[in-house]
């Protein structure tokens, strides 16, 4: 039986960001429906280039080099993207 490659989303965030904390909780909730998918949270404060790029857009959810979501996190657009990729 062939196994599907593990897929990882990136959540760009920073400490103290309530929208980021909410996005992480909602992302956990959505990804429970999609085995084989996970996310890695990256603190933009630890990288000057990321901080400059995403400071006013966080939280940002990205897959490969494509931004799937930024700012206020909504589950349905992410769920739809995951359905397309699964």
N, C-alpha and C positions, 0 to 999 in steps of 0.2 A: 504494500500500500504506500502510495506517495504521500508525504507530509507537506503541508503548506509552510512556506518560509515564515518565520516570525517577523511581524511588522511592528515598528516602533514609531510612535508620534513623539514630537518634541513639544514640551510646554515651556515657553520662555516666561519667566516670572521674576519677582523680587520679594524679599522678606517685607512683611508689613502691608502688602498689597491685598486688600480684601477681595477685589475682583479675581486676583490670582488664586487665592485660597478657595473661593467658590468654584472657579474653573477646575481646579484639581479634584474637588469632591464630585462635581458633575461628570468630569472625564472618567473617573473611576466607575461611576454609575453606568455610563454609556458603554465603556469597554467590557463590563461584565457580560454584555450581550455578544461580544465578539472574541471568542477564544483565538489565541494566536496574536492578538493585538495587545500592546502595552504602551506606556508612555514613559519618557524620561523627562524629569523637570530640571531645567537649567536656570540658575540664578544669574540674571544679566549683570548684576553688580560685580560679579567676579571676572568680567571681561569688558574692557573699555569699548571695544568695537560693538559688542552686542548691546551694551548700555546706550550708546549713541544711536544705534539702529532702531531699538525697540522701546526706548524709555517712555514714549507717549502712546504706545500701542498695546502694552501688556494688559492682560495675558495674551500671548500669541501661541496658537497651536499650528504646528508645521509638520508636514510629511514630506520627506526628502527635501526638495528646495521649494515646495509649494506651501504658501500660507493658506490654511483652512479656516482660520478664525482669528480675530483679534478684538480686543476690547471686551465688552460684555459677552460672556460665553452663553451660547444657546445650544442645547443638546441636539435638536433636529437636524440642523445643517451638518453637524459632525456625524451623526448617525447615517444620514444619507450618503455622505462621502465614504464612510466605512462600508456601507452596502455596495457601493460602486466598485470598491477595491477588493471586496471579499469574494 
